[in-house]
Amino acid sequence: MVIAAVLAGGTGTRMGSALPKQFIEIAGVPIIIRSIQKLIGNPNVDRCVAAVGEDYVAYTRELIGKHIVTAKPVDVIPGGSFRGDTLVKVLAFMEENGLLESIVLTHDAVRPFIDDRIINDNILAARGYGACNTCVPAVDTVLMSKDGRYIDSVPPRSTVFHAQTPQSFDAAKLYGLIRQTPPEIFKTMTDGCSVFIWHGEKVFIVKGSENNIKITFPEDIVRAEVILKGGQDS
């Protein structure tokens, strides 16, 4: 089974909006709904779990009922206090419902332009390698600085990638590795791939897309509208 997990526990303070950014509308449709639609609409995805802030569980269910028509289950659960905690809550929900022996695609709620090619490639890679991360090669040169004032090193651009989502995993293996990770270490990790890497496990790279943007700042809304109007959202 393939489960798509939409991680939406953040408050989106950088957007400067009272409403968390995942609920802001683009062309009349909330961003989180666009993300769920893309995932649940893929024929290889069996179920979707959206983990949102506790105060927004009922609201999210209302939005799903209004915008999404599907025979597939779309569950809404409370997220955690940080991203890793939200991921654990998703995995715990899967375990409680007999879904842990699955592939899980973990996706940012605010990346509404994911496409079927990326989804399918993630599923294949997670099945073949146990873990994968959607990435695009860095276009600009990346500079390393420990103090933010002076350049320490310049890694070869060919070795640098920008991480996107989904990050996809053998769910049972991911949960097992998380349970083996010291809590104080896990709290510092930003995603599931960090858990695999910390344990010496390999993470496969899946090719991303320049359209698979993360909506973080107000100017990203403008870019999203341009993608929609230009028909680039495939």
N, C-alpha and C positions, 0 to 999 in steps of 0.2 A: 504494500500500500504506500501511497505517496501523500504526505500531509504538508500543506503549505501553512507556515506560521508567520503571521503578519505581526511584527513587533511595533507597538504603538503606545508605549507607556510614557513617552516624553512629554514635556510641557511646551516645547518649542519657543523658549524665551527669545532666541535670536531673531525670530520672525517679528517680534514687537507686537504681537496680537494677543488679546485676552483669551481667545479661543486657541487651544493647541493646534499647531500647524497642520496636523493630519486631518483636521476637520474643516479646514478652509476649502472653499469651493473653487474649482477651475471649470469655467464654462458650465456652471450650474450643478456640478457633481463634486462632492467632497473628495479630497485627495485619497483618503483611506479607502473609499469605495472604489475608486478607479483601480487601486492596487489589488484589492480583493477580486474585482471583476476579472482582471487579467489572469490571476492565479487560478481561480475556480473555473474559469472558462477554458483552461487548457485540458484537453481530453485525458492527459496522463496524470492529472492531479485528482485525487479522490475526495479530499476533504480539506477544509480551511479552518484554522484557529486564529482568531485575532485577540491579542493580549493588549488591553488598553488600561488607562488609569481607572482606578476603582470608581471614581465619580462619573465616568463616561461609559460604563458597561451598558446601562439601559439605553442611553442615547445612541450608542453604536448599533445595538440590536434594532432600534427603530430605523436607523438609516439603512441597514441591510434589508429590512422588510420593505422599505420604500423603493430602493434602487435595484436590488439584485433578485433575479428570478433564476433559480437553479434547483434541481432535485438533489444536489450534493449537500451534505451537512456543512453549515458555516457556524462555528461556535464562537462565542465571545466570552473571554475570561478576564479577571483582573490581572494586570501586570504587576511587576515588582518595583522596588525602590531604585534599582539601577538595571542596566541592560542585562547583565548576567543573571540577576534575580528573575527578570521577566522570562528569560530563556528557560530557567529551571522550572518556573511555573508552567510553561508550555509542556515541557517534558514530563512533569508530574501529572498533568492532565492526560497526556497520551498514555502514560503507564496505568493510570486509574481506569482508563477506558479501553484497555487492551490494544493500544495502538503503537506501543513502543517498538515492535518489530517492523519498523517502517523506515522509509526515507523521509527526512524532514527538510524542507526548504525554509530557511529563516530569512525573511525579507523585511527591509525597512518599509514602514507604511507610507513614507513620503517619497518613494520611488515609483510613481504611477505609470512609467513608460517601459516597464519590463515587457519583453516580448516572448513569444512561444519558443523561438530558437534558444534563447538563454535558459528558459525553464527546462526545455528538453535536454540541453547539454548538461545542466546541473544534475538532473535525475540520473543520466547515464554515468556521469563522473562520480557521483556519490555512491552509486551501486558498484562501480569498478574500483574505486580507491578509498571509500569510507568517508572522505571529506573533500570539499572543494570550495573555492572562493571565486566569485565573478570579479574579474579585473580588466583594466585597460592599461596599455603601456603608457608610461609617463611621456608627455610631449616636451615639457620644459625640463631644463636641468634642475636637479634637486641638490640643495646645499645642506650640509649637516653642521649644526652649531649647538654646543652644549650650553652656552650661556646666553644665546640670542644676540650676541654682539659681534662675535668673530667667527669666521668660517673655519671649521675643523677639518672637513673633508668634502670631496665631491664624488659621490659614487657614480660609476658608469651608468649613463641613462638607460642602457639596454637591460640593466638589472633592476630597474625601478618600475613599479606598477602602482596604479591607483586602485584601491579596493572599492568594489561596489557590493551590492547584494543581488541575488540570494547568495548566502553561504549554505551549503547543503551537506547533510551528514547521514550516516547510518545512526539513527536516533538512539538505539540501545548502546552503541559504542560511545557516543558522545556523552550520554548520561552516566555511563560507567566511569569515564575519564573525569568528568566533573566531580563525581563522588570521591575520586582518588586525589583530587586537588586540594591542598590546604585552603581553608576558607579565606585566610588573609591574603593568599596569592590570587585566588579566584576573583576577589573583589576588585583587583587591579586590572583584570582582563576585560577587554572591550568587546569580545565576541567569542563564538564557539571555536573558530579557527585557532585562536590564541591558546585554547586548552589543548588541542591536538599538538600544536608546535611545542608547548611546554613539556609535554610527555614524549617528545621525540618522534611523533607521528608525522608523516608527510601529508601535505594539503595540495591537491591538484589545482591548477589554474584553469578556469573557464573564461573564454573570451567574452568580455562585456560589450557595451555599446555606449557611444557618446550621448545617445538620447536617454540612457538610463540614469537620468540626473536625480540627485537628492535635493528636494525642495527644503531649503534651510533659511534663506533670506528673502525679503520682499522682491528683489530683482529676479529670483528664481521663478516666481509666479509669472512674470512677464515672459521669461524664456519658455515656460511650460505652455503658455497660451500660443506662442509662436510655433512650437512643435505641433500643437493641435491644429492650428490654422493652416500650417504648411503641409498637413497630411503626412508628417514624418512619423507619427505614432502608429507603428505597425503592430 
